[in-house]
Amino acid sequence: MHIAFVAYDGMTALDFVGVYDPLTRLDTMGFRDDVSWDVCARTERVTANAGLEIVPDVVDEPLAGYDMLVVPGGFVARELAEDDAFVSWLSTADSELVVSVCTGSLLLGAAGFLSGKRATTHPDAYDLLGEYCDTVVEKRVVRDGDVATAGGVTSGIDLGLELVEEMTDSGTRETIETQMDYPYGR
C-alpha cells in the first residue's frame, strides 16, 4: 500500500495530519510492513494555513502509481478547484482509493473523481460540493466505492481510523485509537 498525501499552500494542517497520523501508524506501530507514503506537492515547500511548513518528498511529479490518494482541504481549496494546473495535476492519479478531508472533496470533484458518487465535505461547502457529485451526504465519513470523503476538519481522524480498520481489522483500529488517546471512535 503506497499512499500519496497531497500538500499545498493554505491547506488546513489538521485536514492533512488527522488522516495521516492513523494511516502511517500502520507502519510505525508495526501492524503492516507494506505501508509506505510520500508527501506530494507542486512546490518544494508547503505552508499550511497557520504557518506550519512541510517539505514534500515528491515535487511536481504525476500522481500515478499510488494505491491511495489523500487530499486535505482548507479554505483555499475553493480557489484551487478552479486552478486548471492544480486540478490537472490531481487528475494524474490512478489510485485504487481516492480520499479527501473537508473541502478536499471540492478538489476531488474538480478533478472528476466524484462524478456519479455520494460524498461529503465541510458543512459550509455542501452547496459547492453539489456541483461535483451525485449526492451530498451530511455525515462525517462517506464511502462510495473507490472514493472516501470526510466532513469537517476533525472527521479526518475518523476517516483515517476507518481506513485503518479496512486495511487490517477492528482490533488494530482499537489499538491505534487507544495509542492516540482518541475516545470518539465509532
C-alpha positions in Angstrom: 0.0 0.0 0.0 1.7 3.1 -1.3 0.0 6.4 -0.3 0.2 9.8 -1.8 -0.6 12.5 0.8 -1.2 15.8 -1.2 0.0 19.0 0.4 -0.5 22.6 -0.9 -0.1 26.1 0.4 -3.0 27.2 2.5 -4.3 23.8 3.3 -5.7 23.2 6.8 -2.9 21.4 8.8 -5.3 19.1 10.7 -7.1 18.0 7.5 -3.7 16.7 6.4 -2.4 15.3 9.8 -5.8 13.9 11.0 -5.8 11.2 8.4 -2.0 11.0 8.0 -1.4 10.0 11.6 -3.6 6.9 11.9 -2.6 5.6 8.4 1.1 6.0 9.0 0.8 4.3 12.4 0.1 1.1 10.4 3.8 1.1 9.7 5.3 2.9 12.6 3.5 0.8 15.2 4.4 -2.4 13.3 0.9 -3.5 12.1 1.8 -3.7 8.4 5.3 -3.6 6.8 4.0 -2.9 3.3 2.6 0.6 4.0 4.7 3.4 2.6 3.9 7.0 1.7 5.1 10.2 0.1 4.0 13.7 0.7 3.4 15.1 -2.8 3.2 18.8 -3.7 3.7 21.0 -6.7 6.2 23.2 -4.8 9.4 22.4 -2.9 7.9 23.8 0.4 4.3 24.0 1.5 3.0 26.4 4.1 -0.3 25.4 5.7 -3.0 27.9 6.7 -1.4 28.8 10.1 2.2 28.8 9.0 3.2 25.2 9.5 5.8 24.3 6.9 6.0 20.9 5.2 8.8 19.7 2.9 7.3 17.3 0.4 9.0 14.0 -0.6 7.9 14.3 -4.3 7.6 17.7 -6.1 5.5 18.3 -9.2 5.5 14.7 -10.4 2.4 12.9 -11.7 0.4 11.2 -9.0 0.1 7.9 -10.9 1.2 4.7 -9.3 -0.1 5.2 -5.8 -2.6 2.8 -4.3 -4.3 5.6 -2.3 -4.5 9.4 -2.9 -5.3 11.6 0.1 -6.3 15.2 -0.4 -6.8 17.6 2.5 -9.0 20.7 2.4 -8.8 24.3 3.6 -10.5 27.5 2.7 -8.1 27.9 -0.3 -9.4 24.6 -1.8 -12.4 26.6 -3.1 -9.9 28.6 -5.3 -7.8 25.7 -6.2 -10.8 23.8 -7.5 -10.7 26.4 -10.3 -7.0 26.3 -10.9 -6.6 24.3 -14.1 -2.9 23.4 -13.4 -3.6 22.1 -9.9 -6.7 20.1 -11.0 -4.8 18.6 -13.9 -2.1 17.5 -11.6 -4.6 15.8 -9.3 -6.2 14.1 -12.2 -3.0 12.3 -13.0 -3.8 10.0 -10.0 -4.9 6.4 -10.9 -5.3 5.2 -7.3 -7.5 2.3 -6.2 -8.8 4.5 -3.4 -9.2 8.3 -3.5 -9.7 10.1 -0.2 -10.4 13.6 0.9 -10.9 15.5 4.1 -13.1 18.6 4.4 -13.1 20.8 1.3 -10.5 18.5 -0.3 -13.6 16.9 -1.8 -14.1 20.0 -3.9 -10.6 19.3 -5.4 -11.5 15.6 -6.0 -14.7 16.8 -7.6 -13.0 19.3 -9.9 -10.6 16.6 -10.9 -13.5 14.3 -11.9 -13.3 11.7 -9.1 -16.7 12.4 -7.7 -18.8 12.0 -10.8 -21.9 9.9 -10.0 -20.7 9.5 -6.4 -22.0 10.2 -2.9 -19.7 12.5 -0.9 -19.3 14.9 2.0 -17.4 18.0 2.9 -17.3 20.7 5.5 -21.0 21.8 6.1 -20.2 25.3 4.8 -19.3 23.8 1.4 -22.3 21.4 0.8 -23.7 23.7 -1.9 -20.3 23.9 -3.7 -19.8 20.1 -3.5 -23.2 19.5 -5.1 -21.8 20.8 -8.4 -19.3 17.9 -8.5 -21.1 14.8 -7.1 -24.4 12.9 -7.4 -25.4 13.3 -3.8 -24.1 15.4 -0.9 -24.4 13.4 2.3 -24.3 15.2 5.6 -22.2 12.7 7.5 -18.7 12.7 9.0 -17.4 10.0 6.7 -18.9 8.8 3.4 -17.6 5.8 1.4 -18.8 5.3 -2.2 -16.8 2.6 -4.0 -13.3 3.8 -4.6 -13.9 7.2 -3.0 -13.9 8.1 0.7 -14.7 11.6 1.9 -14.7 13.2 5.3 -16.6 16.2 6.6 -15.1 19.0 8.7 -11.5 19.1 9.9 -11.7 16.6 12.8 -13.5 14.0 10.8 -10.2 13.3 9.1 -9.2 11.3 12.2 -12.4 9.3 11.9 -11.7 8.6 8.2 -8.1 7.6 9.0 -9.3 5.1 11.6 -11.9 3.7 9.3 -9.3 3.1 6.7 -7.0 1.5 9.3 -9.8 -1.0 10.1 -10.4 -1.7 6.4 -6.7 -2.3 5.8 -6.3 -4.5 8.9 -9.1 -5.3 11.5 -11.1 -3.8 14.3 -8.5 -4.8 16.9 -5.8 -2.8 15.2 -8.1 0.2 14.9 -8.8 0.0 18.7 -5.1 -0.3 19.5 -4.4 2.8 17.4 -7.3 4.7 18.8 -6.0 3.9 22.3 -2.5 5.0 21.5 -3.8 8.2 20.0 -6.0 8.7 23.1 -9.0 9.1 20.8 -12.1 8.1 22.7 -14.6 9.3 20.0 -14.2 6.3 17.5 -17.3 4.7 16.2 
